Amino acid sequence: MYLEKYAAKELAGIEEMFATDIILRDWKIRVTGKENALAETRKNFESADSIAIEVLSLYENENTVAAELKITVDASEELYVVDVVTFDTNGKIVSIRAYLGRGDNSV
């Protein structure tokens, strides 16, 4: 659901999913708190006309989901990313850690 809202650039829907004390970290930034995480998400949305997300692999357990993703920004920039998303007992996202990889066909 988070990835669908992200691809659709639905900030209000994402806001509902974030816990108050969320930690958002990727290869460029690390922010804490819902307002800061939403501000970073908003920046990403404003800098892209379109975002397409393809789930290449998905792993999950009780409170964590890890997904290997191919993210296409503005139909031209391809990013291969692994997102690790953790949830609290209420189902709110408490952390998102994103790791940049490379796109190739080797396993």
N, C-alpha and C positions, 0 to 999 in steps of 0.2 A: 504494500500500500504506500509506504514512504517513497519508493522509487517511482511509482505512478504519479504521485503528487509532485515530485521533484521534476519529472519530465514535462508535466503539464504546467510547471511554474506556479503552483497553487500555494502561495505563502501562507494563507490563512489555514489551510488544511495541515500544513507542516507545523505551524505554530501549535495546533491542538495536540500534535503527536510528541512534541518536545517536553521533557521534564524541566522544571525550573532551574536545576543545577547541571544541565547538560554540558558535556565537554565535546567540542568539535575540533578535530585535528586532521590535517592532511599534510602533504609534502611542502606546503607553503605557510600555513597558519596553525595556531592553536588558540582557541577562545573558550571561555567558560561562561556559563549563564545563558539563559534562554534569549534574552535581548541581543546579546553579542552574537550568538549562533544565528539568530534570525537576520541580523544585519549582514553577516557574511553570506548567507543564503540569498538575501535580496541582491547583494552586489553581483553574485553569479548570475542571477536571473536577468538583471539589467544589462549585463555585458553580453548576453546571448539572445539572438532572435529565436533560436530553436534548440532544444535539447532532446536527443533520442537516447534511450538506455536499453541495451540488450543484455539480459542476464545470461552469462556463459556457463556459470556453475553456481550452485547454491548449497550452503551447509548450515544446519541449524541445530541448536540444542534448547534447553529449557529457557534461557534468557538471552541468547546470542544468536545472531544471524550473520554469516559471512557470505559475501557474494562477489564472484569475479564478474566484472562488468565491462562492456564496451560502450563508452559514452561518446556520442557524436554531437559536436557542438556546431551549430550553423551549417549543417550538412557537409562540413569539410574537415573539421579538426577531430581526429579520433584519439580518445584517451582510453587506455586499458588500466582499470583500477580494481583494487580489492577493497571493498567496504566491510568493516566489522562494526556491527550495530548491536548495542546492548540495551536491555529493557529493565525497568524496575518492576516490582510486583503488581503495579497498576497498569502495566503495558505501555508506559511512557518511555520514550527514548532517552537514556541517560548518557550515552556516548556514541559518537560516530568517529571511527578512525579510518581514514582512507589512505591507501598505499598505491602509488603510481607504479605501473609496470610498463611493459613494452608489448607492442602488437606484433606477434609472429605466429607462425603455424606450428612451431615445435612444442612438444609436450614438456 
